[in-house]
């Protein structure tokens, strides 16, 4: 009874903020209407190792207005009444993290976004998670002591190694401490580092090509538009505007509810650029990513089932795509992602659609579910000192949960259906072969959803999968 009452009081207090945010959106729309619509918005920028990587540095008027009209309002509720509810949970002591178990951390690195850091070691018959491959520079004084994690749930084998070379197993006196550090690093690394290439460069470049190079009546435009809509705007915000990713220990940032990661904005940007450049260094490797996924890992088994359905759909639609349209796309993307033109057309289109819909949404939501129950992003004790889960700050939990509600999950629009199941968004001619393929595509997606549920590997329900990188 206390939480609902406290939540109601805070929501009343937060109501003026909602009005201010609405006014801010209205002003932003007025400004956007006066902005340039012919910007050369994709640029190859330098990353810390001197390589070039394609990023969205500015947003044309049409794309800015599209986002403001269809996506901006979806942030109002989590930023106001959502924050009020989390504040009530914190005040009432109801936002405590659950104690992690061996089963939970296995799920983090086998059945959620953490799987992108996981590989199987044949010689040791175990899974291996390497934190060194992700650049996520935390503030000085914050712990980041774990170097790797080896585990095999079937053999009840778990081993955590720290940066000093010390190892921790379940019978170690500080195993619980090591487990808490592992959850903390998972909570920080996934949104700050491992998720980078899923969001950036390939989606940005395709979205820009669709906007700049295609006739709005073409089949290729109709196929790609739902999957590239809002992407340039959201990616530009994340890396160059940084309303949620530029943090510091300043008082202003301390009281901003969704700023919970101990990473400075400039270092976050450098990490994004480096991690993304590492992934796309040899573009051919990205083209082979779906076939190289180790489906012994449940996360990749889930993703691969959906990829096959998407490739089958694209293969049928490709016969209707004008060659000149694809050549324009290909030439543009090759200019910003060298090597793109060497890869098969069906694979390039299929990977794009799969990456921005199934992979991107699954990354977000699989992390969201675990981080909301177990996650925290503030740990200042070295792994050599005992750290209990009860010592996690309620305030840090409040801030992380606010971040998850605002930016971690998809908040749907009341006026736009962005589910991957919405085949109407392709706007193929009613009764045409293309529409039949789209309807069949959704039926096949639903068959995979039912199969994954039956096999107990439904990491994310189909009706929660969103078409594009738009959050």
PyMOL commands that set and color helices and strands:
alter all, ss='L'
color gray80, all
select helices_A, chain A and resi 2-32+61-70+74-79+81-91+102-110+113-117+131-133+153-155+175-194+196-199+202-213+219-228+231-241+251-255+265-280+283-287+289-292+298-318+323-336+340-342+345-374+389-391+394-408+423-426+433-454+462-464
alter helices_A, ss='H'
color red, helices_A
select strands_A, chain A and resi 42-46+52-56+118-121+126-130+146-152+157-162+167-168
alter strands_A, ss='S'
color yellow, strands_A
deselect
rebuild
show_as cartoon
